[in-house]
Amino acid sequence: MATQKLYAGVKLRALRTKLGLTQKAFAAKLGVSLPYLNQMENNHRPVSTSVVLSMAQEFDFDITELRAGDAERMVTDMREALADPVFDGNMPPIPDLQLTASNAPGLAHAFLQLHRAYRQSHERLASLDEALGREDAALQPSPWEEVRDFFHYCDNYIDAVDRAAEHFAESLNGDVLRTDSLTFDLRFADTPHLRRFDNPSLTLSLSARATPPTQRFQVLHQVALVSHNDLLEATLDLARFQTDAARQIAKIGLANYFAGAALLPYASFLKAATETRHDLEQLADRFGASIEQVAHRLSTLQRPGAKGIPFFFVRVDQAGTITKRHSATRLQFARFGGACPLWNVHQAFETPGRFLRQLAETPDGVQYISLARDVSKPGGSFTAPTRRFAIGLGCEISHADALIYADDLLPAKKQAFEPIGISCRICERVNCHQRSVPPLESKLSVDHNLRATLPYKVGS
């Protein structure tokens, strides 16, 4: 196997600048000629082994800083950004990207920041959409919305909490309800409450009617509140919420996060997800979890250096209102009201117990595979109401090979992709038969003598 050449001109030049040495003086200390040093600093030649050793001996330089990982990650990030349809498929050759990452990392970072700003402009439109949907039309987020945005901008991955939950799960050897590992007494009762904790007696009462996955999740939620409270509070301190209400809501979210991460520990769950090709039913059986818990966890696998497939996850009620949402993809959900009616998550209520699959394309040209299924939560008795939801899980079509659900769907023609949107107010499609309101930034034309599907025409 050929040894990978090390191009580290930027770091070589940074070290010389830090030492305040001229190229001539620096070359002399490294034992190389001035032209050779100039070529290495400009990445025309790789850094030789003798130069690396001289840097360590002469300047006590940590040679691990020369590794190419940062540049490789930057190339990956640039390729992902350049895949955005806004660039119309004009992907530069990989050697050009590698040269930019190595020779001009500042420029590469600026490009990535610019692209992130461009993507965030869509979210600002979504925020405007949300404000228009409220009576007060205020842009100040509610506590619930503030917490939702906190998890969104953390990529729904909280590293310290995730690792603490994983460590706790390892100590249980797979038995979540093992009482000797708990710092409180556990009891089961015929009660309408899923979970009730009595702090003076340190007693946790769970509903005997709840399903085993729900019982496990509620035990782990209480473990987070009792045994890892300091970690949760420290995380909340860093978040700097604007109101105490937001902080208290976020604490519930963090305890839920801990519970999900302990029930489905990161490393073992990621390994199993890869092995089963993200078969939700197999994963639920293997970890004693529900389909919804598995789908939600898949959307949180964003640990640096060990990321899973970037998924979006959403849960809607029967009115189409989004009650849970997260996206590690470029797809962003409507921040007010329901999701696009053309999306298959709404059809899941019509086919209980079945997975629905859909190939979809958003207005920006990005294509996805979307999975939807109904989720019923029985009340435990004839008179108790059943809560019904539908969940959606999906990823960009480039990851479809890793999904068992895509095996007989691809390759597919462009016509096979359903044209879905985010919210009618910010959807740019001009010919959607399901449009409910006009788009915010498009001109409308009205012809009193003509009526098509819509009573107006979008665009000039």
Steps between C-alpha positions, in 0.01 A plus 500: 500500500640839400574746779275806491697816432472775758428850368499744792627827355256717694604355836867512404470868413298567817775348716768710330293817546438418865876458554572828322749338261575583139475225244880491478545461878219245526644294212841496669354368826310231313803401298347564160562744219306825469331398170398165651340673801319742269357209301382323819335815635307539175404131492697440181685228689396280792662548840778245527560270798831671579327839517232362733769360731692829491186691594449273800863519613576866433169658601331234717219499242212255550511311173143375541392853405618425147241232441282555194169432676395866515559550129319177415200602708500840332501337156205285607313807628569693179380210284181483704443874465576496128243225452234760577285551188577873516836415340324321214720192519826689442719288727873586476742209473605351835867601449384864478311465827797332666725781383260761640474320835877470529614835360210730580309361801381849592332536162344153536360588843358826361331310217344253744378784723349674198316184400370451853374859496321429171331193646401690814320757286242231426453451872448873546222478244358214702516718811306770315250237396462404864455858613231560240316198629468640852249762600759731657741456206790528746845380406597433864495120538288335764680288764400184317632635170822616666564147626416353160754731335763412762487132406481587131819706502677230703419259214284322759821353644617592854840338535547508879151368568527237225830364632378497861193302394714258301728445801199437724354252250826306493476450877157337464604220263179549305255478792353850531253401771764340722412652836841461665642756254246767600522756779125483562232236559301388198133402519227421247142607559166523321516877463418746221843656542784363291751602762474648848799561725477563872814686598487453883471122473700472176227284350419486129155370407441393140175417328459126474296563185790659313690297243847368599681751272309785663576366849871473421506852358326646807741326739795643309340846495484492880859371519606812311313728741622327817850372422615744230333821610830691524579415137157615385526825694849572364373444146210737566743763633690490170179534299414839658125485451315830511231388744473260792209331322725417205764363736250273673361372171855439375577293809219264406648484151848422633364227729314353203822522299687310772228234510511445124881491496512248787230279350680511162871551584686687228777261392302175522191653344694653210666163439167318505338761275776450244479120521122491457507772234279712725219249531286670765317184606819300550656784699189534718507127580872495567498791745155458654388837366205633306502585130469869586791486745720332239406749226565798729836359611613454142461875448739574791802298383717805435798435729815661352723235348229232517199644321218286373289574195347848527127438541201724546237393752152641555183410688160645408157471655177426313447871431838513325664706775867419551561393861861383465754589236868485434705504183866418456440540125441808287126448535343747743148457631229763520536693824128584510206275432523175308735346250452479125179301427677317217739337746428134578502552878136615476396181318634280780176544697315326216717187514558412869782258575667542161811684386441738210791591274532807283753651265473875538663815365496841667489829304878539531546183293620275785358148484409288802366160594232535767358233729171550687298297747215555743573483874212428736524546876209313666366633827486157665123463534183518293409844631852645471577694180751373247758754389581466132802642322697435184878509480718577201865403455714562197832595350642636178494258212880478495480285817227270368737207451530473878121465545324169464184692410649632176606169344215469248442872446825598333616586247197715423412756237456861598125466455492253791590773749202673658538881494460585870562832674543639850218748552274658244608849609863433409457240225606622157304250293261674259281207401425312823140377510508483884607859563303657786642856506717702257878508548639800685754622244321439172281732298145392433287564195123468506281455194132543586403321182713192559492239775752218516585283802581819693314833476832676428820438310836499678760710320467759229 
